Amino acid sequence: MGEFIGREVEVEVSKIAHGGIAVGRLDGRVVFVTDAVPGETVVARISDDRKKSFWRADAVRVVEPSEHRRDHVWAAASIDRDPRSRAGGAEFGHIALSHQRELKRQVLAEALQRMAGITSDVKVEQMAGDHAANGLGWRTRIRLHVDDEGRIGPMASRSHSVIPVQEVPLASAAVRAATPFSERFTGVATVDVLAPTRGDARLVLGEQKPSLIRERVGEREFQLDDTGFWQVHREAPTALSAAVQQAVDDALFDPRAANLDLYGGVGLLAAAIGDRFGPTTRITSVESDARATDHAAENLSDWVGAAAETSRVDRWLRDAEQSASSAERDRLRAATVVLDPPRSGAGTEVMGILGRLAPAQIVYVACDPVALARDVALAAEHGYRLDHLRAFDLFPHTHHVEAVARLVRD
């Protein structure tokens, strides 16, 4: 193959696919087109023709624009740049914000229908905050890469090429002010810029030794490593804490049960449960990163029933299934399980063990709609049904969407 690489073709795109890429057809072949909007006719340059059934291409000119098309919010990612020189990380930046949320809704609803047989009318909710009108200024953390000349910038889309930039419009004002655009770096591959809610913005150069930061959520403070996981959108920790609290069915919650916070990080969602149901609530946070677990233990110290354990979630659940006494199984069966897995989702083994342990309810925080739909389908094999779902636009101008689901037993 390769004979069609670089060829420009006119394509009408009809829908959005998981990953934020528009889908069209050309002579019976599917063409996945970046930087297009469903309903448009574009001229696209073929970038990958290795598969007989589909090609990949990048829009380079718009023949018939969508009413939802806008000038890109980031000049470095604009359609008038060569596709190989477009900054990655804002792949919906050329689409009106309200329509971005509609496209994300379509992807989530389609995944649930296709993979779990569920018809959903879920809406993608706009976040609060002064950035909401334009979707800019929400990132409290960015990772930039270093090119051969020491300049910093994002990667190009689907590429390892670094695109040097002088602006990062999705970043908060504090992050933008701290980003060293004019400096040159040697000996490091990445430069992270972050602005915690407590203290000054800071840089993390390459594999720099982690240091402690503090993040404030409502009236609470959480300690964590500056290199550790924390929600990127500045409103996300508060919004997700409230969404998880609301998703828990009070009638199914037992504070004395063996409640779990899986993939618990530094304890944000376990703390949300503790705040909702009181300091004697029993909940164990399970997290594979030992430093995060140490921080979780400190962050959860207000709750006498809280504990933080270091383990891979699949291994911890496997051990629990194999070694639990009859009384412990009863406490697990009465439990509320909160899980916030990585983008790949919880997967077959974790959902299978949870299904066999049969907790009273599962509150699933998902950052990938297809992984969520797959795991909902896996849970259904064990008698669980989806009875609550909200979705949040935690990543404006990107294709990503966050969802909070509740699964209960029939």
VOGU-3710 file (C-alpha; in Angstrom, 3 decimals, decimal comma):
1> mgefigreve> 0,000/0,000/0,000  1,016/3,673/0,174  0,100/4,629/-3,361  -2,704/6,914/-2,158  -0,780/8,669/0,643  -0,886/12,422/0,115  -3,710/12,271/-2,422  -6,490/14,819/-1,862  -10,087/13,624/-2,148  -13,479/15,253/-1,649
11> vevskiahgg> -15,473/13,565/1,108  -18,849/14,186/2,723  -18,685/13,262/6,409  -21,839/12,079/8,127  -21,115/11,217/11,766  -18,561/11,358/14,547  -16,650/8,287/15,699  -15,199/7,430/19,094  -11,963/9,403/19,291  -13,433/12,563/17,796
21> iavgrldgrv> -12,802/11,742/14,133  -15,487/12,330/11,499  -16,612/9,448/9,291  -17,275/9,588/5,564  -17,342/7,226/2,586  -15,467/7,258/-0,680  -16,204/4,674/-3,368  -17,660/2,349/-0,724  -14,665/2,692/1,585  -14,889/4,263/5,046
31> vfvtdavpge> -12,682/7,323/5,470  -11,887/8,654/8,950  -11,283/12,404/8,635  -9,732/14,660/11,271  -10,702/18,323/11,662  -14,089/17,925/9,963  -17,635/18,359/11,310  -20,430/15,877/10,545  -22,537/17,200/7,675  -19,632/18,894/5,931
41> tvvarisddr> -18,045/18,274/2,566  -14,286/18,661/2,812  -11,165/18,098/0,788  -9,094/15,638/2,796  -5,506/14,486/2,343  -5,036/10,734/2,767  -2,569/9,922/5,550  -2,986/6,138/5,896  -4,134/3,686/3,208  -2,827/0,442/4,688
51> kksfwradav> -6,280/-1,053/5,291  -8,523/-2,133/2,431  -11,693/-1,379/4,396  -10,850/2,145/5,592  -8,456/5,015/5,115  -7,412/7,854/7,386  -7,252/11,421/6,137  -6,953/15,018/7,330  -9,266/17,802/6,236  -7,315/20,528/4,429
61> rvvepsehrr> -10,136/22,627/2,925  -13,862/22,978/3,585  -16,115/22,835/0,523  -19,474/23,003/2,326  -19,067/24,055/5,963  -21,280/23,002/8,842  -23,266/25,699/10,609  -21,399/24,516/13,711  -17,912/25,213/12,330  -15,948/28,007/14,003
71> dhvwaaasid> -12,464/29,434/13,680  -10,242/27,134/15,712  -9,662/28,324/19,283  -5,965/27,484/18,888  -4,231/28,905/15,833  -1,585/26,188/16,121  -4,254/23,566/15,356  -6,103/25,395/12,578  -7,158/23,667/9,353  -5,128/26,174/7,330
81> rdprsragga> -1,921/24,640/8,690  -0,328/21,554/7,178  -1,840/18,535/9,013  1,634/17,429/10,113  2,139/20,811/11,799  -1,162/21,024/13,683  -0,958/20,932/17,462  -2,763/17,992/19,043  -4,943/18,142/22,119  -7,822/20,344/20,948
91> efghialshq> -9,395/18,224/18,212  -12,880/19,757/18,676  -11,607/23,336/18,803  -13,171/24,146/15,424  -16,710/23,224/16,581  -19,236/25,360/18,484  -19,220/24,332/22,152  -22,877/23,355/22,336  -22,452/21,112/19,302  -19,304/19,561/20,795
101> relkrqvlae> -21,470/18,413/23,690  -24,070/17,041/21,288  -21,414/15,041/19,427  -20,109/13,654/22,713  -23,654/12,714/23,676  -24,049/10,875/20,386  -20,836/8,892/20,929  -21,848/7,917/24,486  -25,404/6,997/23,489  -24,242/5,018/20,457
111> alqrmagits> -21,704/3,071/22,547  -24,334/2,153/25,132  -26,780/1,078/22,428  -24,261/-0,915/20,416  -22,387/-2,621/23,243  -24,958/-2,851/26,046  -28,308/-2,644/24,247  -29,262/0,437/26,273  -31,177/3,400/24,891  -30,089/6,554/26,729
121> dvkveqmagd> -31,203/10,176/26,506  -28,273/11,375/28,636  -27,163/14,978/28,118  -23,579/16,193/28,402  -23,596/18,892/31,074  -21,654/22,117/30,745  -19,346/22,843/33,649  -19,617/25,887/35,880  -16,981/28,596/35,957  -15,969/31,730/34,134
131> haanglgwrt> -14,425/29,710/31,294  -17,747/28,083/30,390  -18,808/30,515/27,657  -15,736/29,842/25,509  -14,398/26,542/26,895  -10,939/28,004/27,478  -8,772/28,379/30,560  -9,845/25,187/32,343  -6,685/23,068/32,377  -4,765/23,225/35,662
141> rirlhvddeg> -2,087/20,898/34,272  -0,430/20,571/30,890  2,344/18,380/29,560  4,527/19,808/26,810  7,248/17,955/24,915  10,733/19,103/23,951  11,890/19,106/20,322  15,426/18,664/18,983  16,095/22,380/19,375  14,916/22,461/22,987
151> rigpmasrsh> 11,608/24,205/22,235  8,411/23,122/23,979  5,000/22,290/22,603  2,381/19,574/22,221  2,679/16,596/19,934  0,999/16,760/16,556  -2,138/14,635/16,323  -1,313/10,905/15,958  2,375/11,769/15,711  5,528/12,046/17,783
161> svipvqevpl> 6,450/15,363/16,175  6,649/18,256/18,632  4,877/21,437/17,509  6,503/24,472/19,181  3,875/26,973/20,348  3,652/30,326/22,069  0,186/29,868/23,576  -1,888/27,187/25,313  -5,449/28,558/25,342  -7,041/25,604/27,161
171> asaavraatp> -4,751/26,191/30,163  -5,713/28,304/33,141  -4,306/31,815/33,458  -1,869/30,659/36,141  -0,593/27,806/33,953  -0,276/30,074/30,918  1,685/32,642/32,918  4,071/29,961/34,201  4,709/28,235/30,853  8,299/29,016/29,711
181> fserftgvat> 7,636/29,363/25,970  10,846/31,289/25,275  13,204/28,960/27,151  15,206/26,114/25,603  15,525/22,792/27,418  18,188/20,112/27,200  18,328/16,683/28,768  14,576/16,353/29,314  11,780/15,094/27,078  8,818/16,694/28,833
191> vdvlaptrgd> 7,936/19,842/30,731  4,839/19,708/32,940  3,247/22,942/34,099  0,689/22,849/36,896  -1,131/25,345/39,067  -2,536/23,789/42,266  -5,368/25,498/44,084  -2,968/26,082/47,003  0,429/27,640/46,387  2,246/28,818/43,274
201> arlvlgeqkp> 2,358/27,303/39,809  5,330/25,053/39,182  7,288/23,221/36,513  8,235/19,546/36,546  11,136/18,816/34,227  11,270/15,285/32,854  11,526/12,575/35,513  12,072/15,075/38,303  11,642/13,744/41,833  8,037/14,333/42,968
211> slirervger> 7,244/16,956/45,567  4,147/17,580/47,641  1,298/19,861/46,570  -2,106/20,588/48,063  -5,433/20,837/46,288  -8,569/22,293/47,839  -12,013/20,808/47,133  -14,796/22,627/48,937  -13,746/22,796/52,565  -11,231/19,948/52,274
221> efqlddtgfw> -7,569/19,790/51,355  -5,887/16,868/49,640  -2,164/16,252/49,555  -0,593/14,564/46,540  2,543/14,432/44,431  2,939/17,118/41,801  3,510/14,265/39,321  0,525/12,261/40,608  -2,944/11,941/39,126  -5,444/14,705/39,750
231> qvhreaptal> -8,402/15,797/37,667  -7,277/18,320/35,045  -10,362/20,553/34,786  -10,341/23,029/37,638  -14,015/22,367/38,434  -13,797/18,582/38,055  -12,883/17,470/41,608  -15,846/19,368/43,061  -18,239/18,325/40,291  -17,304/14,635/40,405
241> saavqqavdd> -17,422/14,518/44,202  -20,966/15,905/44,101  -21,976/13,623/41,216  -20,757/10,516/43,047  -22,533/11,574/46,241  -25,731/12,037/44,260  -25,327/8,762/42,367  -25,273/6,663/45,530  -28,757/5,336/46,298  -29,284/6,038/50,000
251> alfdpraanl> -31,656/3,096/50,310  -28,880/0,725/49,193  -26,059/2,283/51,210  -24,846/0,586/54,388  -22,118/2,510/56,267  -21,070/-0,723/58,027  -20,613/-2,694/54,793  -17,249/-3,332/53,133  -17,599/-0,286/50,887  -14,860/0,160/48,294
261> dlyggvglla> -13,228/2,961/46,326  -11,368/1,177/43,508  -8,609/2,919/41,543  -8,893/5,335/44,431  -5,933/7,636/43,755  -5,394/9,991/46,664  -8,861/9,409/48,107  -10,993/12,105/46,458  -14,084/9,955/45,920  -13,722/7,969/49,148
271> aaigdrfgpt> -13,734/11,338/50,911  -16,902/12,280/49,021  -18,578/9,142/50,368  -17,291/9,849/53,873  -18,584/13,409/53,764  -21,969/12,240/52,511  -22,533/9,424/55,028  -20,488/10,396/58,079  -17,126/9,766/59,759  -17,840/6,196/60,835
281> tritsvesda> -18,531/5,094/57,268  -16,436/2,069/56,418  -14,665/2,419/53,071  -11,402/1,014/51,711  -9,559/2,796/48,919  -7,533/0,512/46,647  -4,813/2,020/44,448  -1,752/0,498/42,755  0,489/3,565/43,165  2,105/3,338/46,595
291> ratdhaaenl> 2,783/7,066/46,936  -0,834/7,859/46,069  -1,971/5,350/48,689  0,215/7,016/51,308  -1,390/10,338/50,480  -4,855/8,752/50,526  -4,243/7,444/54,044  -3,468/10,988/55,172  -6,323/12,539/53,184  -8,825/10,062/54,671
301> sdwvgaaaet> -7,647/10,355/58,267  -10,814/12,231/59,308  -12,865/9,054/58,821  -12,326/6,342/61,435  -13,761/3,711/59,091  -11,551/4,615/56,115  -8,461/2,725/54,995  -6,124/2,929/51,997  -4,415/-0,137/50,557  -1,773/-0,450/47,847
311> srvdrwlrda> -2,624/-3,101/45,283  -3,654/-3,586/41,706  -7,438/-3,638/41,738  -7,719/-6,970/39,920  -5,301/-8,609/42,358  -7,021/-7,129/45,411  -10,441/-8,316/44,236  -9,068/-11,758/43,344  -7,666/-12,117/46,856  -10,929/-10,887/48,376
321> eqsassaerd> -12,963/-13,386/46,372  -10,697/-16,280/47,285  -10,099/-15,549/50,961  -13,209/-13,745/52,237  -15,000/-15,391/55,130  -18,757/-15,801/55,093  -19,164/-12,652/57,197  -16,812/-10,686/54,931  -18,744/-11,845/51,853  -21,937/-10,589/53,479
331> rlraatvvld> -20,318/-7,190/54,049  -19,150/-7,104/50,427  -22,647/-8,045/49,243  -24,034/-5,080/51,197  -21,343/-2,760/49,854  -21,367/0,285/47,643  -18,438/0,112/45,226  -17,107/3,289/43,632  -14,661/2,782/40,795  -12,793/5,305/38,676
341> pprsgagtev> -10,674/3,215/36,313  -8,184/4,479/33,733  -9,252/5,124/30,146  -9,111/1,418/29,306  -11,899/0,780/31,831  -12,202/-1,908/34,485  -12,344/-4,834/32,064  -13,459/-8,435/32,055  -11,758/-9,750/35,194  -12,594/-6,832/37,500
351> mgilgrlapa> -16,218/-6,650/36,356  -16,508/-10,428/36,591  -15,277/-10,577/40,187  -17,483/-7,652/41,154  -20,409/-9,458/39,547  -19,739/-12,567/41,614  -19,224/-10,596/44,841  -22,564/-8,905/44,028  -22,311/-5,566/45,873  -25,567/-3,662/46,390
361> qivyvacdpv> -24,585/-0,918/43,943  -21,680/0,104/41,744  -20,965/3,774/41,044  -18,739/3,915/37,979  -16,821/7,076/37,019  -15,790/6,750/33,374  -13,537/8,824/31,151  -14,137/6,658/28,074  -17,648/5,986/26,738  -16,789/2,747/24,919
371> alardvalaa> -15,011/1,277/27,955  -17,997/2,248/30,100  -20,472/0,627/27,691  -18,410/-2,559/27,560  -18,203/-2,745/31,360  -21,937/-2,052/31,725  -22,546/-4,990/29,372  -20,190/-7,170/31,439  -22,045/-6,216/34,623  -25,356/-7,089/32,973
381> ehgyrldhlr> -24,154/-10,689/32,668  -24,249/-10,768/36,488  -27,701/-9,220/36,841  -26,807/-5,528/37,056  -28,634/-2,811/35,182  -27,814/0,826/34,548  -30,337/2,977/36,406  -28,558/6,351/36,671  -26,259/8,180/34,261  -24,883/11,701/34,022
391> afdlfphthh> -22,238/13,027/31,639  -19,982/16,056/32,046  -17,990/18,151/29,609  -14,772/18,077/31,618  -12,626/18,460/28,503  -13,989/21,280/26,295  -12,535/21,498/22,770  -11,468/17,835/22,933  -13,476/14,680/22,176  -13,238/13,409/25,762
401> veavarlvrd> -16,285/13,161/28,019  -16,718/12,026/31,636  -19,685/10,014/32,878  -20,970/8,851/36,259  -23,155/5,738/36,200  -24,941/3,665/38,836  -25,413/-0,069/38,413  -27,816/-1,972/40,640  -28,889/-5,594/40,820  -32,266/-6,611/39,430
//
